[in-house]
Amino acid sequence: MNTSPSNLSAGQVRLRDVIDRDLPIFYDQQRDPEAARMAAFPSRDREAFMTHWAKILADESILQQTILFDEQVAGNIVQFMQDGQPEVGYWLGKTYWGRGIATRALAQLLEYVHVRPLYAHAARHNAASIRVLEKCGFVVTGTDTGLFEWDGQPVEEAILTLAAT
Ligand SMILES: CC(C)(COP(=O)(O)OP(=O)(O)OC[C@H]1O[C@@H](n2cnc3c(N)ncnc32)[C@H](O)[C@@H]1OP(=O)(O)O)[C@@H](O)C(=O)NCCC(=O)NCCS
């Protein structure tokens, strides 16, 4: 079996609109404790999760896309407004990590989201997410502390910016 890096990133990544059938899969993906720790974002229970997604889907200012990997639901990517600034965020199921999927999904989103500057926040310890953003041209431009807590401690977040070219 070929296990070269290029083979690891083989497989097709594409984005499509979110459909109701995706939501239970997103729910399971955000329940993973390692993923929650990585994002420094506590998992929601089913009711809170479904309420949150109903709001996201009803909000026309938010772009929500399902990330498909070889037609399987690998996760989601969202572009939304936070405090008047355009932000991007994403979440992948753990079985899909480490294959370049988030990077390819973000690069595809950036082909049709043209607003710049575009921002993202990532917990300082979330090296994988920061790397994904940097590979897509984002640059660390600051730090936010105390917007969220994890284990009773303020989370230090990197602010990343994709500037106009
Ligand atoms: C963060 C996340 C989206 C990354 O997805 P992914 O598909 O595995 O990311 P990619 O494979 O496209 O790229 C990851 C990059 O980070 C690197 N990386 C992974 N873990 C790392 C670590 N601990 N330290 C440094 N770099 C790391 C990888 O090597 C890769 O870089 P490379 O291509 O230069 O080798 C995924 O792990 C996830 O959804 N996590 C849970 C939710 C989350 O954290 N969402 C983001 C909130 S800001």
The ligand as an SDF file (V2000), in Angstrom:
LIG
                    3D

 48 50  0  0  0  0  0  0  0  0999 V2000
   -8.3100   21.8830   13.0380 C   0  0  0  0  0  0  0  0  0  0  0  0
   -8.8580   20.9740   11.9560 C   0  0  0  0  0  0  0  0  0  0  0  0
   -9.9370   21.6940   11.1550 C   0  0  0  0  0  0  0  0  0  0  0  0
   -7.7030   20.5840   11.0080 C   0  0  0  0  0  0  0  0  0  0  0  0
   -8.2540   19.8420    9.9330 O   0  0  0  0  0  0  0  0  0  0  0  0
   -7.3090   18.9320    9.0020 P   0  0  0  0  0  0  0  0  0  0  0  0
   -8.0940   18.5370    7.8110 O   0  0  0  0  0  0  0  0  0  0  0  0
   -6.7010   17.8670    9.8210 O   0  0  0  0  0  0  0  0  0  0  0  0
   -6.2020   19.9880    8.5820 O   0  0  0  0  0  0  0  0  0  0  0  0
   -5.1780   19.8410    7.3490 P   0  0  0  0  0  0  0  0  0  0  0  0
   -4.8110   18.3930    7.2030 O   0  0  0  0  0  0  0  0  0  0  0  0
   -5.7440   20.5460    6.1620 O   0  0  0  0  0  0  0  0  0  0  0  0
   -3.9300   20.7080    7.8410 O   0  0  0  0  0  0  0  0  0  0  0  0
   -3.4220   20.5710    9.1620 C   0  0  0  0  0  0  0  0  0  0  0  0
   -2.0240   21.1340    9.1940 C   0  0  0  0  0  0  0  0  0  0  0  0
   -1.6520   21.2950   10.5670 O   0  0  0  0  0  0  0  0  0  0  0  0
   -0.5020   20.5460   10.8320 C   0  0  0  0  0  0  0  0  0  0  0  0
   -0.6280   20.0700   12.2090 N   0  0  0  0  0  0  0  0  0  0  0  0
   -1.4820   19.1740   12.7100 C   0  0  0  0  0  0  0  0  0  0  0  0
   -1.2840   19.0350   14.0290 N   0  0  0  0  0  0  0  0  0  0  0  0
   -0.2890   19.8930   14.3500 C   0  0  0  0  0  0  0  0  0  0  0  0
    0.3810   20.2170   15.5660 C   0  0  0  0  0  0  0  0  0  0  0  0
    0.0450   19.6430   16.7070 N   0  0  0  0  0  0  0  0  0  0  0  0
    1.3680   21.1430   15.5090 N   0  0  0  0  0  0  0  0  0  0  0  0
    1.7050   21.7500   14.3570 C   0  0  0  0  0  0  0  0  0  0  0  0
    1.0910   21.4910   13.1750 N   0  0  0  0  0  0  0  0  0  0  0  0
    0.1170   20.5720   13.1860 C   0  0  0  0  0  0  0  0  0  0  0  0
   -0.5180   19.4230    9.8000 C   0  0  0  0  0  0  0  0  0  0  0  0
    0.7690   18.8670    9.6450 O   0  0  0  0  0  0  0  0  0  0  0  0
   -1.0020   20.2140    8.5910 C   0  0  0  0  0  0  0  0  0  0  0  0
    0.0180   21.0480    8.0580 O   0  0  0  0  0  0  0  0  0  0  0  0
    0.9270   20.5950    6.7930 P   0  0  0  0  0  0  0  0  0  0  0  0
   -0.0120   20.3610    5.6550 O   0  0  0  0  0  0  0  0  0  0  0  0
    1.8410   21.7510    6.5870 O   0  0  0  0  0  0  0  0  0  0  0  0
    1.6440   19.3240    7.1930 O   0  0  0  0  0  0  0  0  0  0  0  0
   -9.4630   19.6640   12.5360 C   0  0  0  0  0  0  0  0  0  0  0  0
   -8.4870   19.0320   13.3320 O   0  0  0  0  0  0  0  0  0  0  0  0
  -10.6970   19.9240   13.4090 C   0  0  0  0  0  0  0  0  0  0  0  0
  -11.7870   20.0780   12.8970 O   0  0  0  0  0  0  0  0  0  0  0  0
  -10.4840   19.9740   14.7530 N   0  0  0  0  0  0  0  0  0  0  0  0
  -11.5930   20.1340   15.7270 C   0  0  0  0  0  0  0  0  0  0  0  0
  -12.3550   21.4580   15.5810 C   0  0  0  0  0  0  0  0  0  0  0  0
  -11.4440   22.6520   15.4200 C   0  0  0  0  0  0  0  0  0  0  0  0
  -10.4070   22.7680   16.0470 O   0  0  0  0  0  0  0  0  0  0  0  0
  -11.9070   23.5730   14.5560 N   0  0  0  0  0  0  0  0  0  0  0  0
  -11.1940   24.8050   14.3170 C   0  0  0  0  0  0  0  0  0  0  0  0
  -11.5590   25.8150   15.3630 C   0  0  0  0  0  0  0  0  0  0  0  0
  -10.5980   27.3110   15.1230 S   0  0  0  0  0  0  0  0  0  0  0  0
  1  2  1  0
  2  3  1  0
  2  4  1  0
  2 36  1  0
  4  5  1  0
  5  6  1  0
  6  7  2  0
  6  8  1  0
  6  9  1  0
  9 10  1  0
 10 11  2  0
 10 12  1  0
 10 13  1  0
 13 14  1  0
 14 15  1  0
 15 16  1  0
 15 30  1  0
 16 17  1  0
 17 18  1  0
 17 28  1  0
 18 19  1  0
 18 27  1  0
 19 20  2  0
 20 21  1  0
 21 22  1  0
 21 27  2  0
 22 23  1  0
 22 24  2  0
 24 25  1  0
 25 26  2  0
 26 27  1  0
 28 29  1  0
 28 30  1  0
 30 31  1  0
 31 32  1  0
 32 33  2  0
 32 34  1  0
 32 35  1  0
 36 37  1  0
 36 38  1  0
 38 39  2  0
 38 40  1  0
 40 41  1  0
 41 42  1  0
 42 43  1  0
 43 44  2  0
 43 45  1  0
 45 46  1  0
 46 47  1  0
 47 48  1  0
M  END
$$$$
